[in-house]
């Protein structure tokens, strides 16, 4: 099964596949959390969506509560938090596990991709980022402390959207 064929559910519980959600866009997949020291990265993610959204790009957030319980809310609470505090208008998926035996199939594929230092494997923390090109290939991985608007991220997005 390709990355694009993996079934996912949106935060409002609508079933789809990663490919249908992405369409023909490049996608920055990010495991997100509302009560994390890195939560302000939502600001940069929203700006990326605004800057590149009409050029064949989208951010997709995946709420995850695996790191010190930093995403404890319900789907409605997560949606309200993101919209009210950060103006998030990019797609959010249902809360999912990104590590361990119950790892979402999307993340089972994503974690195979190495970061710039050649390290693949488990997600380190909230706000780890994967750039998936229009064909569904993971073309870059950025660790949690890499800001969304870091030149490495924006350069990779520019390359992925052509």
Beta strands, then each sheet from edge to edge (+ up, - down):
strand 1: 7-9
strand 2: 15-17
strand 3: 26-32
strand 4: 57-63
strand 5: 91-93
strand 6: 129-132
strand 7: 138-142
sheet 1: 1+ 2-
sheet 2: 5+ 4+ 3+ 6- 7+
end
